[in-house]
């Protein structure tokens, strides 16, 4: 799994956990639904930290809560 897939899966998991649709997440986050769809469907594979913070705010969690999961602990360091 790469970083993009981990972010996408985490957003989807949190939406399921909190019973959020894409539109509800967009409304709560103050982000356009198209932005969230672009992240989830692969058009935007590198969402910025500000966008992720807004998503976290909409979900009522911190960035630490977002990244403090096994999905991100298991990611290999990408060396370029």
C-alpha positions in Angstrom: 0.0 0.0 0.0 1.3 3.4 -0.8 0.7 6.7 1.0 -2.1 7.8 -1.3 -4.0 4.6 -0.7 -3.5 4.8 3.0 -4.9 8.4 3.1 -7.9 7.4 0.9 -8.6 4.3 3.0 -8.4 6.2 6.3 -10.8 8.9 5.0 -13.3 6.2 3.9 -12.9 4.3 7.2 -13.6 7.4 9.2 -16.6 8.3 7.1 -18.0 4.8 7.6 -17.3 5.0 11.3 -19.0 8.3 11.7 -21.8 7.6 9.1 -20.7 10.4 6.9 -21.4 10.6 3.2 -19.0 12.4 0.9 -21.4 15.4 0.9 -21.7 15.5 4.6 -17.9 15.3 5.0 -17.6 18.2 2.5 -20.2 20.3 4.3 -18.7 19.7 7.7 -15.1 20.3 6.4 -15.9 23.4 4.3 -14.4 21.7 1.3 -16.0 21.3 -2.1 -17.5 17.8 -2.7 -15.4 17.6 -5.9 -12.2 18.0 -3.9 -13.1 15.1 -1.6 -14.1 13.0 -4.6 -10.9 13.8 -6.4 -8.9 12.5 -3.4 -11.1 9.4 -3.0 -11.1 8.5 -6.7 -7.5 9.2 -7.5 -7.5 12.4 -9.4 -5.7 14.1 -6.6 -3.2 11.7 -5.1 -1.3 14.2 -3.0 -3.8 16.2 -0.9 -2.1 19.0 1.1 -1.8 19.1 4.8 -4.3 22.1 5.0 -6.9 20.0 3.1 -6.3 17.0 5.4 -6.6 19.3 8.5 -9.9 20.6 7.2 -11.1 17.0 6.7 -10.0 16.2 10.2 -11.8 19.2 11.6 -15.0 18.1 9.7 -14.7 14.7 11.2 -14.0 16.1 14.7 -10.5 14.6 15.0 -7.0 15.8 15.1 -4.3 15.2 12.5 -2.6 13.0 15.1 -5.8 10.9 15.4 -5.9 10.7 11.6 -2.3 9.4 11.2 -2.0 7.4 14.5 -3.1 4.1 13.0 -1.6 0.8 11.9 -2.1 1.8 8.2 0.4 4.6 8.5 2.8 2.7 10.9 3.2 -0.1 8.3 4.0 2.2 5.4 7.5 1.8 4.1 9.6 4.9 3.9 9.7 6.1 0.3 13.3 6.9 -0.6 13.9 8.9 -3.8 
